[in-house]
Amino acid sequence: MVFTSHVFLFYYLPLVLLIYYLLPRGRNAFLTAASYVFYGWWEPWFVLLMLASTILDFVCGGIIGNPASSPARRKSALLAAICGDLGLLAFFKYYTFTAENLNRLAGVFGMNALPALEVVLPIGISFYTFESLSYTIDVYRGTAKPARTFSDISCFVSLFPHLVAGPIVRYNVLAEQIARRDHTWEKFSYGVALFMAGFAKKILLANPMGAVADEIFGAASPRALEAWFGVTAYAFQIYFDFSGYSDMAIGLGRMFGFLIPINFASPYRSESITEFWRRWHISLSTWLRDYLYIPLGGNRRGSRRTYLNLALVMLLGGLWHGANWTFVAWGAYHGALLAFERWMGKTSAYWFLPLWGRRGVTFLLVLFSWVLFRAPDFAHAQRFFASLFGLGGDPNAGLLAGLVYSPYTLAVFALSAWFAFQKTEIYEWLDELTWPKAAVLAPAFAAAVAVMWTQAFNPFLYYQF
């Protein structure tokens, strides 16, 4: 089930809210059950996989947090939880990728390394796996207490607002809220407004820009102008798609009394790649920092080790996004830029440019990375890079231009550019909800609902990760 569907908007959400607020007790258990329905809507057996992961972490967390457990027993429980969670993720997300590459290598010697299996990727497994890992690791570190009941941890893992595409929330952030939280009109109204804003971003901006990006990336060899238009449209699509989802997730959380952390902070206004990663997908970048970069040694073991750690973390971050060499290359690209900026003294090589120049060059570097992120393989990425530098030229370029340069498309592109470079994110703009703001938001949401019926199935980009 997706947030931008009539089933969720007109049936699931109103019914869940109604029952939730009518219940005198047992709201967490109800939310868990409702979240399992939400997650199992597409493929019911995926619920069993998430449930198995949750049971494993609950048992291991209990052993780790038990004062009577010996250090060796605590470490064994932590290792079991990490291996179990990552093992499930590795099989479902990376088995096919690994088998294809090993079999290609083994084929040189006339061998077959692994059997070919049709493995279906469970939606959101990367997100809830990282959340489950943070629970057991935080309990081991002593920064979180073990869950009081299985209901508590199952509510945390399965909570439908952030279940399938983040933000990646840590247990120590929600633990107290699961046990005790306030339900106020201010929270609820802010949540409704933010959900409406995120919904409008997805339907009115992300989806039209996605259609443009699909047309241009799908062309054999677009001209330079179309290539730049296409990759910029994709930059807008992925930003409004993912930030729109995050806005909806945070808004839904508020409706149920939860304070879910923000995930974006005007990333396209960044003046360096280092700053970009402080503003983009904040919940992932901080997770990688706290659970991978710092344990690897961070910047405490000399400059060379720092550069290596940055590169390794971004390589794994790229692989987290998908089982494809283009994602690995995307991570390596960002890792190299981060390491270079660290070598420069935590600044960019273009620090001397005026503000608009620093932001422009950073956005350009990000655009290059989006080519790798969007392309299905290196051959496609190579052709698209060639087009960006004027080495393309599709014989059907005139037809492509007619498809992507319609007045509607150009208007949405201009509107997307204006919103993407604003200093204030929508969740900040709605901090103080006034009638004039409501007068802007309500028709935008109404238009988005109307347009939703005309669009084909529109899952969020990060559902596939």
C-alpha positions as CSV (number, residue, x, y, z in Angstrom):
1,M,0.0,0.0,0.0
2,V,1.3,3.5,-0.8
3,F,0.3,6.8,0.7
4,T,-0.6,8.3,-2.7
5,S,-3.4,5.8,-3.4
6,H,-7.2,6.1,-3.0
7,V,-7.2,2.9,-0.8
8,F,-4.9,4.5,1.7
9,L,-6.3,8.0,1.5
10,F,-10.1,7.3,1.6
11,Y,-10.3,3.9,3.5
12,Y,-7.2,2.8,5.4
13,L,-6.1,6.0,7.0
14,P,-9.6,7.3,8.1
15,L,-10.5,3.9,9.5
16,V,-7.2,3.5,11.4
17,L,-7.4,7.0,12.9
18,L,-11.0,6.4,13.9
19,I,-10.4,3.2,15.7
20,Y,-7.1,4.4,17.2
21,Y,-8.8,7.4,18.9
22,L,-11.8,5.4,20.0
23,L,-9.7,2.8,21.8
24,P,-9.4,3.5,25.5
25,R,-6.3,1.3,25.7
26,G,-4.2,-1.1,23.6
27,R,-3.4,1.6,21.0
28,N,0.2,0.3,20.4
29,A,-1.1,-3.2,19.7
30,F,-3.7,-1.9,17.3
31,L,-1.1,0.3,15.5
32,T,1.1,-2.8,15.2
33,A,-1.7,-4.9,13.7
34,A,-2.7,-2.0,11.4
35,S,0.9,-1.6,10.3
36,Y,1.1,-5.3,9.5
37,V,-2.0,-4.9,7.3
38,F,-0.3,-1.9,5.6
39,Y,2.9,-3.8,5.0
40,G,1.3,-7.1,3.9
41,W,-1.1,-5.4,1.5
42,W,1.1,-6.2,-1.5
43,E,2.6,-9.5,-0.4
44,P,1.3,-10.9,2.9
45,W,4.1,-13.3,3.5
46,F,6.6,-10.4,3.8
47,V,5.0,-9.8,7.2
48,L,6.3,-13.1,8.4
49,L,9.8,-12.1,7.4
50,M,9.6,-8.8,9.3
51,L,8.0,-10.6,12.3
52,A,10.9,-13.1,12.4
53,S,13.5,-10.3,12.4
54,T,11.6,-8.5,15.2
55,I,11.4,-11.7,17.3
56,L,15.2,-12.2,16.9
57,D,16.0,-8.6,17.9
58,F,13.6,-8.8,20.9
59,V,15.2,-12.0,22.2
60,C,18.7,-10.8,21.6
61,G,18.0,-7.3,23.1
62,G,16.6,-8.9,26.2
63,I,19.8,-11.0,26.6
64,I,22.0,-8.0,26.0
65,G,20.1,-5.8,28.4
66,N,19.9,-8.4,31.2
67,P,22.3,-7.4,34.0
68,A,22.8,-11.1,34.8
69,S,24.2,-11.8,31.3
70,S,27.9,-12.3,31.1
71,P,30.0,-10.1,28.7
72,A,30.5,-13.2,26.4
73,R,26.8,-13.9,26.4
74,R,26.0,-10.3,25.6
75,K,28.5,-10.2,22.7
76,S,27.1,-13.5,21.3
77,A,23.6,-12.1,21.4
78,L,24.7,-9.0,19.6
79,L,26.5,-11.0,17.0
80,A,23.5,-13.2,16.5
81,A,21.2,-10.2,16.0
82,I,23.6,-8.5,13.5
83,C,24.2,-11.7,11.6
84,G,20.5,-12.6,11.5
85,D,19.4,-9.1,10.4
86,L,22.1,-8.7,7.8
87,G,21.8,-12.3,6.7
88,L,18.2,-11.7,5.7
89,L,19.0,-8.5,4.0
90,A,21.9,-10.0,2.2
91,F,19.9,-13.0,0.9
92,F,16.8,-11.1,-0.3
93,K,18.6,-8.0,-1.6
94,Y,22.0,-9.2,-2.8
95,Y,21.7,-13.0,-3.6
96,T,20.8,-12.5,-7.3
97,F,23.4,-9.8,-7.8
98,T,26.1,-12.0,-6.1
99,A,25.1,-15.1,-8.0
100,E,25.1,-13.3,-11.4
101,N,28.6,-11.9,-10.8
102,L,30.1,-15.0,-9.3
103,N,28.6,-17.2,-12.1
104,R,30.0,-14.8,-14.7
105,L,33.4,-15.2,-13.2
106,A,33.1,-18.9,-12.7
107,G,31.9,-19.2,-16.3
108,V,35.4,-18.4,-17.5
109,F,36.4,-21.8,-16.1
110,G,33.3,-23.6,-17.3
111,M,31.8,-23.6,-13.8
112,N,28.7,-22.4,-12.0
113,A,29.2,-20.9,-8.5
114,L,25.7,-20.4,-7.3
115,P,22.2,-21.6,-8.4
116,A,20.1,-19.0,-10.1
117,L,17.1,-18.1,-7.9
118,E,14.2,-15.8,-8.4
119,V,14.4,-13.8,-5.2
120,V,11.7,-11.2,-4.6
121,L,12.9,-8.1,-2.7
122,P,10.6,-7.3,0.2
123,I,9.6,-3.7,0.3
124,G,11.4,-1.6,2.9
125,I,13.7,-4.4,4.1
126,S,16.7,-2.0,4.0
127,F,15.0,0.5,6.2
128,Y,13.6,-1.8,8.9
129,T,16.8,-3.8,9.0
130,F,18.8,-0.7,9.9
131,E,16.2,0.2,12.5
132,S,16.4,-3.2,14.0
133,L,20.2,-3.2,14.0
134,S,20.2,0.2,15.8
135,Y,18.0,-1.3,18.6
136,T,20.3,-4.2,19.5
137,I,23.5,-2.0,19.1
138,D,22.1,0.8,21.2
139,V,21.1,-1.7,23.9
140,Y,24.6,-3.1,23.8
141,R,26.1,0.3,24.1
142,G,23.8,1.3,26.9
143,T,22.2,4.2,25.1
144,A,18.9,2.5,25.0
145,K,17.0,0.2,27.4
146,P,15.7,-3.1,26.1
147,A,12.1,-3.1,25.1
148,R,9.7,-3.7,28.0
149,T,7.4,-5.9,25.9
150,F,7.4,-7.5,22.5
151,S,4.5,-5.2,21.7
152,D,6.8,-2.2,22.2
153,I,9.5,-3.4,19.8
154,S,7.0,-4.7,17.2
155,C,5.3,-1.3,17.2
156,F,8.6,0.4,16.7
157,V,9.7,-1.8,13.8
158,S,6.4,-2.0,12.0
159,L,5.1,1.6,12.6
160,F,3.6,2.2,9.1
161,P,4.4,5.9,8.7
162,H,8.2,5.2,8.4
163,L,8.1,1.5,7.7
164,V,8.9,1.2,4.0
165,A,10.9,4.3,3.1
166,G,12.1,6.0,6.3
167,P,13.1,8.2,7.8
168,I,15.3,5.6,9.6
169,V,14.3,6.0,13.2
170,R,16.2,4.7,16.1
171,Y,14.6,2.9,19.0
172,N,16.0,5.3,21.6
173,V,14.1,8.1,19.8
174,L,10.7,6.4,19.9
175,A,11.0,4.2,23.0
176,E,9.6,6.8,25.4
177,Q,7.0,7.9,22.9
178,I,5.8,4.3,22.5
179,A,5.5,4.1,26.3
180,R,3.9,7.5,26.7
181,R,3.0,10.2,24.3
182,D,0.7,13.2,24.1
183,H,-2.2,13.6,21.6
184,T,-3.0,17.2,21.0
185,W,-4.9,19.2,18.5
186,E,-1.7,21.1,17.6
187,K,0.1,17.9,16.8
188,F,-2.7,16.5,14.8
189,S,-3.4,19.6,12.8
190,Y,0.3,20.0,12.0
191,G,0.5,16.4,11.0
192,V,-2.5,16.7,8.6
193,A,-1.0,19.8,7.1
194,L,2.4,18.3,6.6
195,F,0.9,15.1,5.1
196,M,-1.1,17.2,2.6
197,A,2.0,19.2,1.7
198,G,4.1,16.0,1.1
199,F,1.2,14.5,-0.9
200,A,1.2,17.5,-3.2
201,K,5.0,17.5,-3.6
202,K,4.8,13.8,-4.7
203,I,1.8,14.1,-7.1
204,L,2.3,17.6,-8.5
205,L,6.1,17.9,-8.7
206,A,7.8,14.5,-8.4
207,N,5.6,12.5,-10.7
208,P,5.6,14.9,-13.7
209,M,9.4,15.3,-13.4
210,G,9.7,11.6,-13.2
211,A,7.9,11.2,-16.5
212,V,10.3,13.7,-18.1
213,A,13.3,11.9,-16.7
214,D,12.0,8.5,-17.9
215,E,11.5,9.8,-21.4
216,I,15.0,11.3,-21.7
217,F,16.9,8.5,-19.9
218,G,15.0,6.1,-22.1
219,A,16.2,7.7,-25.3
220,A,19.1,6.1,-27.1
221,S,21.3,9.2,-27.2
222,P,19.6,12.5,-26.4
223,R,21.0,15.8,-27.4
224,A,22.9,17.9,-24.8
225,L,20.0,20.2,-24.0
226,E,17.6,17.3,-23.4
227,A,20.2,15.4,-21.4
228,W,20.7,18.3,-19.0
229,F,17.0,18.9,-18.8
230,G,16.5,15.2,-18.1
231,V,19.1,14.8,-15.3
232,T,17.9,18.0,-13.7
233,A,14.3,16.7,-13.8
234,Y,15.5,13.5,-12.2
235,A,17.2,15.5,-9.5
236,F,13.9,17.3,-8.8
237,Q,12.0,14.0,-9.0
238,I,14.1,12.1,-6.4
239,Y,14.1,15.1,-4.1
240,F,10.4,15.8,-4.1
241,D,9.6,12.1,-4.2
242,F,11.7,11.2,-1.1
243,S,11.2,14.5,0.8
244,G,7.5,14.3,0.1
245,Y,7.4,10.8,1.5
246,S,9.3,11.9,4.5
247,D,6.9,14.8,5.0
248,M,4.0,12.4,4.8
249,A,5.7,10.0,7.2
250,I,6.4,12.7,9.8
251,G,2.9,14.1,9.4
252,L,1.3,10.7,9.9
253,G,3.5,10.2,12.9
254,R,2.2,13.4,14.4
255,M,-1.4,12.3,13.8
256,F,-0.7,9.4,16.1
257,G,1.3,11.4,18.6
258,F,4.8,10.5,17.5
259,L,7.6,12.9,16.8
260,I,9.6,11.5,13.9
261,P,12.9,13.2,13.0
262,I,13.3,15.3,9.9
263,N,15.1,13.8,6.9
264,F,15.9,16.8,4.6
265,A,17.2,20.3,5.1
266,S,17.2,22.1,1.7
267,P,20.0,19.9,0.3
268,Y,20.3,21.6,-3.1
269,R,21.4,24.8,-1.3
270,S,24.6,23.0,-0.1
271,E,28.0,24.7,-0.8
272,S,30.0,21.4,-0.7
273,I,29.4,17.7,-0.9
274,T,30.2,17.4,2.8
275,E,27.3,19.9,3.5
276,F,25.1,18.1,1.0
277,W,25.3,14.9,3.1
278,R,24.4,16.8,6.2
279,R,21.2,17.9,4.5
280,W,20.3,14.9,2.3
281,H,18.7,11.7,3.7
282,I,19.8,12.8,7.2
283,S,18.6,9.7,8.9
284,L,20.8,7.5,6.7
285,S,23.9,9.6,6.7
286,T,23.8,9.9,10.5
287,W,23.1,6.1,10.8
288,L,26.2,5.4,8.7
289,R,28.2,7.8,10.7
290,D,27.3,6.4,14.1
291,Y,27.1,2.7,13.3
292,L,29.8,2.4,10.6
293,Y,32.1,5.4,10.2
294,I,32.8,5.9,13.9
295,P,33.3,2.2,14.8
296,L,35.7,1.9,11.9
297,G,37.8,4.6,13.6
298,G,36.3,7.7,12.1
299,N,38.9,10.4,12.0
300,R,40.8,9.2,15.0
301,R,43.4,7.1,13.3
302,G,45.2,9.5,11.0
303,S,44.4,11.2,7.7
304,R,44.8,8.1,5.4
305,R,42.6,6.0,7.6
306,T,40.0,8.8,7.6
307,Y,39.9,8.9,3.8
308,L,39.6,5.1,3.7
309,N,36.8,5.1,6.2
310,L,34.9,7.8,4.3
311,A,35.3,5.9,1.0
312,L,34.3,2.5,2.6
313,V,31.2,4.0,4.3
314,M,30.0,5.6,1.0
315,L,30.7,2.4,-1.0
316,L,28.5,0.5,1.5
317,G,26.0,3.3,1.4
318,G,25.8,3.0,-2.3
319,L,25.3,-0.7,-2.1
320,W,22.6,-0.2,0.5
321,H,20.6,1.6,-2.1
322,G,20.6,-1.3,-4.5
323,A,22.3,-4.4,-5.8
324,N,23.9,-2.9,-8.9
325,W,27.4,-1.8,-9.8
326,T,26.1,1.7,-10.7
327,F,25.1,2.2,-7.1
328,V,28.5,1.1,-6.0
329,A,30.0,3.6,-8.4
330,W,27.6,6.3,-7.1
331,G,28.8,5.6,-3.5
332,A,32.5,5.6,-4.6
333,Y,32.0,8.9,-6.4
334,H,30.6,10.5,-3.3
335,G,33.2,8.8,-1.1
336,A,36.0,10.2,-3.2
337,L,34.5,13.7,-3.1
338,L,34.1,13.6,0.7
339,A,37.6,12.3,1.2
340,F,39.0,15.1,-1.1
341,E,37.1,17.8,0.8
342,R,38.4,16.3,4.1
343,W,41.9,16.6,2.7
344,M,41.1,20.2,1.7
345,G,40.3,20.9,5.4
346,K,36.5,20.2,5.4
347,T,35.9,22.6,2.6
348,S,35.5,22.4,-1.2
349,A,38.0,23.0,-3.9
350,Y,35.8,25.9,-5.1
351,W,35.5,27.7,-1.7
352,F,36.7,30.9,-3.3
353,L,33.7,31.3,-5.5
354,P,30.8,33.5,-4.5
355,L,27.8,31.8,-2.7
356,W,25.8,31.2,-5.9
357,G,28.9,29.7,-7.5
358,R,29.6,27.3,-4.6
359,R,26.0,26.1,-4.7
360,G,26.0,25.9,-8.4
361,V,29.1,23.7,-8.6
362,T,27.9,21.5,-5.8
363,F,24.6,21.0,-7.6
364,L,26.5,20.2,-10.8
365,L,28.5,17.5,-9.0
366,V,25.3,16.1,-7.5
367,L,23.8,16.0,-11.0
368,F,26.7,13.9,-12.3
369,S,26.1,11.4,-9.4
370,W,22.4,11.2,-10.3
371,V,23.3,9.9,-13.7
372,L,25.0,6.9,-12.1
373,F,22.1,6.5,-9.7
374,R,19.4,6.5,-12.4
375,A,21.2,4.6,-15.1
376,P,20.5,0.8,-15.2
377,D,24.1,0.0,-16.1
378,F,27.4,1.5,-17.0
379,A,26.9,1.4,-20.7
380,H,23.7,3.5,-20.3
381,A,25.5,5.9,-17.9
382,Q,28.4,6.3,-20.4
383,R,26.0,7.2,-23.3
384,F,24.2,9.7,-21.1
385,F,27.4,11.3,-19.9
386,A,28.4,11.6,-23.6
387,S,25.1,13.3,-24.3
388,L,25.7,15.8,-21.5
389,F,28.9,16.8,-23.2
390,G,27.4,17.2,-26.6
391,L,28.5,13.8,-28.0
392,G,25.0,12.4,-28.4
393,G,22.3,13.0,-31.0
394,D,19.2,10.8,-31.2
395,P,17.7,10.8,-34.7
396,N,14.3,11.2,-32.9
397,A,15.6,14.2,-31.0
398,G,12.8,16.4,-32.4
399,L,10.1,14.0,-31.2
400,L,11.8,13.8,-27.8
401,A,11.9,17.6,-27.5
402,G,8.2,17.8,-28.4
403,L,7.4,15.3,-25.6
404,V,9.3,16.9,-22.8
405,Y,9.1,20.7,-23.6
406,S,5.3,21.1,-23.3
407,P,4.1,24.2,-21.5
408,Y,2.8,22.1,-18.6
409,T,6.2,20.3,-18.2
410,L,8.1,23.6,-18.4
411,A,5.9,25.2,-15.8
412,V,6.3,22.2,-13.4
413,F,10.1,22.3,-14.0
414,A,10.2,26.0,-13.1
415,L,8.1,25.5,-10.1
416,S,10.2,22.5,-9.0
417,A,13.4,24.6,-9.4
418,W,11.9,27.4,-7.3
419,F,10.9,25.1,-4.4
420,A,14.1,23.0,-4.6
421,F,16.3,25.9,-3.8
422,Q,14.2,27.5,-1.1
423,K,15.9,28.1,2.2
424,T,12.9,27.0,4.2
425,E,11.6,23.4,4.0
426,I,7.9,22.8,4.0
427,Y,7.9,21.4,7.6
428,E,9.4,24.7,8.8
429,W,7.0,26.8,6.8
430,L,4.1,24.9,8.5
431,D,5.5,25.3,12.1
432,E,3.0,28.1,12.6
433,L,-0.2,27.1,10.8
434,T,-2.2,30.1,9.8
435,W,-5.4,30.6,7.7
436,P,-3.4,32.1,4.7
437,K,-1.1,29.1,4.7
438,A,-4.2,26.8,4.9
439,A,-5.7,28.7,2.0
440,V,-2.6,27.8,-0.1
441,L,-2.3,24.2,1.1
442,A,-5.9,23.1,0.8
443,P,-6.3,23.8,-3.0
444,A,-2.9,22.3,-3.7
445,F,-3.9,19.1,-1.9
446,A,-7.3,19.1,-3.7
447,A,-5.5,19.4,-7.0
448,A,-3.1,16.6,-6.1
449,V,-6.0,14.3,-5.2
450,A,-7.7,15.1,-8.5
451,V,-4.4,14.5,-10.4
452,M,-3.8,11.3,-8.5
453,W,-6.7,9.6,-10.3
454,T,-5.2,10.4,-13.7
455,Q,-1.8,9.0,-13.0
456,A,-0.7,5.4,-13.3
457,F,0.6,3.4,-10.3
458,N,3.2,5.7,-8.7
459,P,5.2,4.0,-5.9
460,F,7.9,6.0,-4.2
461,L,11.4,5.7,-5.6
462,Y,12.8,4.6,-2.2
463,Y,10.3,1.7,-2.0
464,Q,12.8,-0.3,-4.2
465,F,15.6,0.2,-1.7
